[in-house]
């Protein structure tokens, strides 16, 4: 299965998070495509993938913002 906990994502590096975001977006696209073409799929997986994607993007955004702040503080 996928990543189960938000705390597990925190231990990933930024590159791993970016790769996982791409993978999750592809999986979400495939699930939406299955839904549109009326193929069999587990409907709860769409919600899970959307939440997982939100977690990943949140962690990555927070990390990038903190690095930007640190860089600005070093300059000043």
PyMOL commands that set and color helices and strands:
alter all, ss='L'
color gray80, all
select helices_A, chain A and resi 6-10+14-36+44-75
alter helices_A, ss='H'
color red, helices_A
deselect
rebuild
show_as cartoon
